[in-house]
């Protein structure tokens, strides 16, 4: 399997004081024509939000958006009437569809918020907006590879309107995690924490690899790691 590497330090960077962000793909003031997305995957932002700060109410449409909390808490409000706070390991999923407004804030007065936000283009426009949350079961917490996002909600995953499977990879000790990529699909692996090796490529936190070659993918580590693995039509 041929791999292309996207190093953490090559990502877009923005420091707004209250927000420090890394962008895997072109976003806001960061534009790189070589990194506009990958298949239906349009945004992977890794954000640090200062205590008491956040994103004020703003609008989206025709995008599947999910936020994975790594540290702290996130407080969500939207024009559909949803209001929730999520903690590490939880995921909020929002289909912007025909149009929705939302805000995302760090409700803590002392603790930073660390999150990954992902945008995936939907398989059709003008869907009815919807919101959902994903909280791992004890069995899912203990599993090194868990399906968290899919287009059909199988295995207890959250559902989006796109042929995209997203797995949370997380281990407390070293080992090897495998994934088989079918012909015609693409794989993106975003390493969040820890050190790992894939196909002879050494990865550090924030690094990513991608491939469009069918075959077996082996993700190896000698210690704790956390990552998101995307299998995309």
KABEL-V763656 format. One record per backbone hydrogen bond with DSSP energy under -1.0 kcal/mol. NH is the residue of the N-H (numbers start at 1). CO is the residue of the C=O. E is the energy in kcal/mol with one decimal. If there is no record, write none. Layout:
# KABEL-V763656
NH|CO|E + NH|CO|E
This chain:
# KABEL-V763656
4|210|-2.4 + 6|208|-3.1 + 10|7|-1.3 + 11|8|-1.5 + 12|23|-2.5 + 14|21|-2.1 + 16|19|-3.5 + 18|16|-1.7 + 20|48|-2.2 + 21|14|-2.9 + 22|46|-1.9 + 23|12|-2.3 + 24|44|-2.5 + 26|35|-3.0 + 27|30|-2.0 + 30|27|-2.8 + 35|32|-2.3 + 38|41|-2.9 + 41|38|-2.4 + 42|119|-2.5 + 43|119|-1.6 + 45|117|-2.8 + 46|22|-2.5 + 47|115|-2.4 + 48|20|-2.4 + 49|113|-3.2 + 50|18|-3.0 + 52|108|-1.2 + 53|50|-2.0 + 55|104|-3.5 + 58|102|-2.1 + 60|100|-2.4 + 62|97|-3.1 + 64|120|-3.0 + 65|94|-3.0 + 66|118|-2.5 + 67|92|-2.3 + 68|116|-3.0 + 69|90|-1.9 + 70|114|-2.9 + 71|114|-1.8 + 74|86|-2.1 + 75|105|-2.9 + 76|84|-3.3 + 77|103|-1.8 + 78|82|-1.5 + 79|101|-2.6 + 81|78|-1.8 + 84|76|-2.0 + 86|74|-2.3 + 89|69|-2.5 + 90|87|-2.1 + 91|134|-2.3 + 92|67|-1.9 + 93|132|-3.0 + 94|65|-3.3 + 95|130|-2.5 + 96|63|-2.8 + 98|127|-2.6 + 99|96|-2.5 + 100|60|-2.2 + 102|58|-2.6 + 103|77|-2.5 + 104|55|-1.8 + 105|75|-2.1 + 106|53|-3.3 + 113|49|-2.5 + 114|71|-2.0 + 115|47|-2.3 + 116|68|-2.3 + 117|45|-2.8 + 118|66|-2.9 + 119|43|-1.8 + 120|64|-3.1 + 121|40|-2.8 + 123|161|-2.7 + 130|95|-1.5 + 132|93|-2.5 + 134|91|-3.0 + 141|137|-2.6 + 142|138|-1.5 + 146|168|-2.2 + 148|166|-2.9 + 149|166|-1.7 + 150|158|-2.3 + 157|154|-1.8 + 158|148|-2.8 + 160|150|-2.4 + 162|160|-1.3 + 164|162|-2.2 + 165|231|-2.7 + 166|149|-2.4 + 167|229|-3.0 + 168|146|-2.9 + 169|227|-2.8 + 170|144|-1.9 + 171|225|-2.0 + 175|221|-2.2 + 177|219|-2.6 + 179|217|-2.2 + 181|215|-3.1 + 185|182|-1.6 + 186|232|-2.7 + 187|211|-3.2 + 188|230|-2.0 + 189|209|-2.9 + 190|228|-2.9 + 191|207|-2.6 + 192|226|-2.7 + 193|226|-1.9 + 196|203|-2.0 + 197|220|-2.6 + 198|201|-2.5 + 201|198|-2.3 + 203|196|-3.4 + 206|191|-2.4 + 207|204|-2.5 + 208|6|-2.0 + 209|189|-1.8 + 210|4|-2.1 + 211|187|-2.2 + 215|181|-1.9 + 217|179|-3.2 + 219|177|-3.1 + 220|197|-2.7 + 221|175|-2.3 + 225|171|-1.7 + 226|193|-2.0 + 227|169|-2.7 + 228|190|-2.2 + 229|167|-2.6 + 230|188|-3.4 + 231|165|-2.9 + 232|186|-3.1 + 233|163|-2.0
